[in-house]
Amino acid sequence: MPNQVCSLCRIALDKVNVVRGGQTLLQDVSMHIHCGQLTVLIGQNGAGKTTLIRALLGELPHGGAIRHVDDHGRAVPRLRTGYVPQHLDFDKEMPVTVEDFMAAAFTKRPVWTGISRRTREKVRAALRDVNGEELLKRPLGRCSGGELQRVLLALAISPAPDLLVLDEPVSGVDQNGLRMFLDTVNRLKEQHHMAILLVSHDLNLVRQYADHVVLLDKSVLVQGPPDYVYASPEFQKAFAVGARNLTSARHHGVERWTPRTTFDNQEGGEA
């Protein structure tokens, strides 16, 4: 893929609200998503993370403002967005290779009509950008969870978007696969200076990779650099760091953290 640099500077959310069926799903959410940064949404289930993503993608009506601004403060009329979902639902017995699947996605034509040389080159280049060239001829149904996510990532960044949205894209993938995926995302962020919004429950890896963390519970509880957010009372209450609820903490990766001064005074010593 040619080295494309996005035209966006930031996505500014100002008091965004989402109400459905009389229920408030998001209330007064204000935050910025900057280009060249990995912004990560964290929070318990039901906190509104996916709702916020759907509002950003234009799938849900919302109150407040979502503005796309370039580095001169001017509105960006059209935002190029790439999206990687949690799962890809398909028939694993389907005799389709990764190349077939991606070619059909790029051309919007069934694979039985044939794949042009230009499309084959485009597929190969997209896979190369996510370190996935070896997947080209692999049956889609034989790809692991992490490999499938690399395929979806390759599609999402072709062409390079202004905003890349990753909604828990590696749910159920092992730690090695998750690190490989996030290493690739980090490289793409630097290469294309794109804005990336990730939803993740792996707090350990979020701390290592995120530039900006937003703790959400229908509204923004706290946001900032990872160490600032993780040291906050709001974070410790949300994830019950300490003896109060170690089961929840372990579920979110707390027990894998290297203890830091911030957590030295927590009961139980598991932080």
C-alpha positions as CSV (number, residue, x, y, z in Angstrom):
1,M,0.0,0.0,0.0
2,P,1.3,3.5,-0.8
3,N,2.2,5.5,2.2
4,Q,-0.9,7.6,2.6
5,V,-1.2,10.3,5.4
6,C,-4.7,11.1,6.6
7,S,-6.0,14.7,6.2
8,L,-7.7,14.6,9.7
9,C,-6.3,16.2,12.8
10,R,-8.9,15.1,15.4
11,I,-12.4,13.9,15.9
12,A,-14.0,16.1,18.6
13,L,-17.0,14.8,20.5
14,D,-18.9,17.4,22.5
15,K,-21.6,16.3,25.0
16,V,-22.7,13.4,22.9
17,N,-25.9,11.7,24.1
18,V,-27.7,8.5,22.9
19,V,-31.2,7.7,24.1
20,R,-33.1,4.7,22.9
21,G,-36.5,3.5,24.0
22,G,-36.4,6.1,26.8
23,Q,-33.2,4.7,28.1
24,T,-30.0,6.8,28.3
25,L,-27.1,4.8,26.8
26,L,-24.6,7.7,26.6
27,Q,-24.7,11.0,28.4
28,D,-22.6,14.1,27.8
29,V,-19.6,12.3,26.3
30,S,-16.8,14.8,25.5
31,M,-13.4,13.6,24.2
32,H,-11.0,14.0,21.3
33,I,-9.6,11.3,19.1
34,H,-6.3,12.5,17.6
35,C,-4.5,11.4,14.5
36,G,-1.3,9.5,15.1
37,Q,-2.6,8.2,18.4
38,L,-4.2,5.0,19.6
39,T,-7.2,5.9,21.8
40,V,-8.6,3.1,23.8
41,L,-12.1,2.9,25.3
42,I,-12.3,0.8,28.5
43,G,-15.1,0.1,30.9
44,Q,-17.3,-2.7,32.2
45,N,-19.8,-4.5,30.0
46,G,-22.8,-2.2,29.4
47,A,-20.7,1.0,29.8
48,G,-21.6,2.2,26.3
49,K,-18.4,1.5,24.4
50,T,-20.1,-0.2,21.4
51,T,-22.9,2.4,21.5
52,L,-20.3,5.2,21.2
53,I,-18.7,3.5,18.2
54,R,-22.0,3.1,16.5
55,A,-22.7,6.8,17.1
56,L,-19.3,7.6,15.6
57,L,-20.0,5.4,12.6
58,G,-23.4,7.1,12.0
59,E,-25.4,4.0,12.8
60,L,-27.2,5.5,15.8
61,P,-28.8,9.0,16.1
62,H,-27.3,11.1,18.8
63,G,-27.4,14.5,20.5
64,G,-24.5,16.7,20.9
65,A,-21.8,17.2,18.3
66,I,-19.3,15.0,16.5
67,R,-16.9,17.1,14.5
68,H,-14.1,16.1,12.1
69,V,-11.4,18.8,12.0
70,D,-8.2,19.2,10.0
71,D,-4.9,20.6,11.4
72,H,-6.1,24.1,10.4
73,G,-9.3,23.8,12.4
74,R,-11.4,23.4,9.3
75,A,-14.2,20.8,9.1
76,V,-13.3,17.7,7.1
77,P,-16.3,17.2,4.8
78,R,-15.9,13.4,4.3
79,L,-14.3,11.1,6.8
80,R,-12.6,7.9,5.5
81,T,-13.4,5.2,8.1
82,G,-12.1,1.7,8.4
83,Y,-13.8,-0.8,10.8
84,V,-12.8,-4.1,12.2
85,P,-15.6,-5.9,14.1
86,Q,-15.4,-8.4,16.9
87,H,-16.2,-11.4,14.8
88,L,-16.7,-12.5,11.2
89,D,-19.7,-14.8,10.8
90,F,-19.3,-17.2,7.8
91,D,-19.6,-20.8,6.8
92,K,-16.2,-22.3,7.7
93,E,-16.8,-25.1,5.2
94,M,-17.1,-22.7,2.3
95,P,-14.4,-23.4,-0.3
96,V,-13.1,-19.8,-0.3
97,T,-9.5,-18.7,0.2
98,V,-8.4,-15.5,1.8
99,E,-7.5,-14.1,-1.6
100,D,-11.0,-15.0,-2.9
101,F,-12.7,-13.3,0.1
102,M,-10.6,-10.1,-0.1
103,A,-11.0,-9.9,-3.9
104,A,-14.8,-10.1,-3.6
105,A,-14.7,-7.4,-1.0
106,F,-12.5,-5.1,-3.0
107,T,-14.4,-5.5,-6.3
108,K,-18.0,-6.2,-5.0
109,R,-18.1,-9.1,-7.5
110,P,-18.5,-12.9,-6.9
111,V,-15.2,-14.7,-7.1
112,W,-16.5,-17.1,-9.8
113,T,-16.3,-14.3,-12.3
114,G,-12.5,-14.4,-11.9
115,I,-9.9,-12.2,-10.2
116,S,-8.0,-9.7,-12.3
117,R,-4.2,-9.4,-12.0
118,R,-4.6,-5.9,-10.6
119,T,-7.0,-7.1,-7.9
120,R,-4.6,-9.9,-7.0
121,E,-1.8,-7.4,-6.6
122,K,-4.0,-5.2,-4.5
123,V,-4.9,-8.2,-2.2
124,R,-1.3,-9.2,-1.8
125,A,-0.2,-5.6,-1.0
126,A,-3.0,-5.3,1.6
127,L,-1.9,-8.5,3.3
128,R,1.7,-7.5,3.2
129,D,0.8,-4.3,5.1
130,V,-0.5,-6.4,8.0
131,N,2.3,-9.1,7.8
132,G,-0.2,-11.6,6.4
133,E,1.1,-12.5,2.9
134,E,1.3,-16.2,4.0
135,L,-2.5,-16.2,4.3
136,L,-3.1,-15.5,0.7
137,K,-4.0,-19.0,-0.5
138,R,-5.2,-20.3,2.9
139,P,-8.9,-21.4,3.1
140,L,-10.7,-18.8,5.1
141,G,-12.3,-21.5,7.3
142,R,-8.8,-22.7,8.4
143,C,-7.6,-19.3,9.6
144,S,-7.2,-18.8,13.4
145,G,-9.0,-16.0,15.2
146,G,-5.9,-13.8,15.1
147,E,-5.3,-14.5,11.4
148,L,-8.9,-13.6,10.5
149,Q,-8.5,-10.3,12.3
150,R,-5.4,-9.6,10.3
151,V,-7.5,-10.2,7.1
152,L,-10.2,-7.9,8.3
153,L,-7.6,-5.3,9.3
154,A,-6.1,-5.5,5.8
155,L,-9.5,-4.8,4.3
156,A,-10.2,-1.9,6.7
157,I,-7.0,0.0,5.8
158,S,-7.3,-0.4,2.1
159,P,-7.2,2.5,1.3
160,A,-5.8,4.0,4.5
161,P,-8.6,5.6,6.5
162,D,-8.6,8.8,8.5
163,L,-10.2,6.9,11.4
164,L,-9.7,3.2,12.1
165,V,-12.2,1.7,14.5
166,L,-11.4,-1.6,16.2
167,D,-14.4,-3.0,18.3
168,E,-12.8,-5.7,20.5
169,P,-11.2,-7.1,17.3
170,V,-9.2,-9.8,19.1
171,S,-11.7,-11.1,21.6
172,G,-10.8,-14.7,22.3
173,V,-7.3,-14.5,20.6
174,D,-4.3,-15.7,22.6
175,Q,-1.8,-13.2,24.0
176,N,0.8,-13.8,21.3
177,G,-1.9,-13.2,18.6
178,L,-3.0,-10.1,20.4
179,R,0.5,-8.7,20.7
180,M,1.1,-9.3,17.0
181,F,-2.1,-7.6,16.1
182,L,-1.4,-4.5,18.3
183,D,2.2,-4.3,17.0
184,T,0.8,-4.2,13.5
185,V,-1.8,-1.5,14.5
186,N,1.0,0.5,16.2
187,R,3.1,0.4,13.0
188,L,0.1,1.5,10.9
189,K,-0.6,4.3,13.2
190,E,2.9,5.7,12.8
191,Q,3.2,4.9,9.1
192,H,-0.1,6.6,8.1
193,H,-0.6,8.9,11.0
194,M,-4.2,7.7,11.3
195,A,-6.5,8.1,14.3
196,I,-7.3,4.7,15.8
197,L,-10.1,4.0,18.3
198,L,-9.9,0.6,20.0
199,V,-12.3,-1.1,22.4
200,S,-10.5,-3.6,24.6
201,H,-10.9,-5.5,27.9
202,D,-7.2,-6.4,28.1
203,L,-6.1,-3.7,30.5
204,N,-2.5,-5.0,30.7
205,L,-1.9,-4.6,27.0
206,V,-3.9,-1.4,26.8
207,R,-1.4,0.1,29.3
208,Q,1.5,-0.9,27.0
209,Y,0.1,0.3,23.7
210,A,-2.4,3.1,24.3
211,D,-1.5,6.8,23.8
212,H,-4.8,7.9,25.4
213,V,-7.3,6.0,27.5
214,V,-11.0,6.8,28.1
215,L,-12.8,5.1,31.0
216,L,-16.5,5.1,30.1
217,D,-19.6,4.3,32.1
218,K,-22.3,5.9,30.0
219,S,-20.3,9.1,30.4
220,V,-16.5,9.8,30.6
221,L,-15.3,9.0,34.1
222,V,-11.7,9.8,33.5
223,Q,-9.4,10.1,30.5
224,G,-5.7,10.7,29.8
225,P,-2.4,8.8,29.4
226,P,-2.7,5.2,30.6
227,D,-0.7,5.6,33.9
228,Y,-2.8,8.7,34.8
229,V,-6.1,6.8,34.2
230,Y,-5.0,3.6,35.9
231,A,-3.9,5.6,39.0
232,S,-7.2,7.3,39.3
233,P,-9.9,6.6,41.9
234,E,-12.4,6.2,39.1
235,F,-10.5,3.4,37.5
236,Q,-9.8,1.6,40.8
237,K,-13.5,1.8,41.6
238,A,-14.7,0.7,38.2
239,F,-12.4,-2.4,38.1
240,A,-12.5,-3.1,41.9
241,V,-8.7,-3.1,42.2
242,G,-7.8,-4.4,45.6
243,A,-9.4,-7.1,47.8
244,R,-13.0,-6.1,47.2
245,N,-13.4,-7.9,43.9
246,L,-10.3,-9.7,42.7
247,T,-12.3,-12.0,40.5
248,S,-13.3,-9.0,38.3
249,A,-9.8,-7.6,38.4
250,R,-8.3,-10.9,37.2
251,H,-10.9,-11.1,34.4
252,H,-9.6,-7.8,33.1
253,G,-5.9,-8.6,33.3
254,V,-5.1,-6.8,36.5
255,E,-3.2,-9.7,38.0
256,R,-0.7,-9.7,35.1
257,W,0.4,-6.1,35.8
258,T,3.8,-5.4,37.2
259,P,3.1,-3.7,40.5
260,R,3.8,0.0,40.5
261,T,3.9,2.6,43.2
262,T,0.4,3.7,42.5
263,F,-0.9,0.3,43.5
264,D,1.5,-0.5,46.4
265,N,-1.1,0.5,49.0
266,Q,-3.9,-1.6,47.6
267,E,-5.0,-4.5,49.8
268,G,-4.3,-8.0,48.7
269,G,-1.2,-7.2,46.7
270,E,-2.7,-8.5,43.4
271,A,-2.6,-5.3,41.5
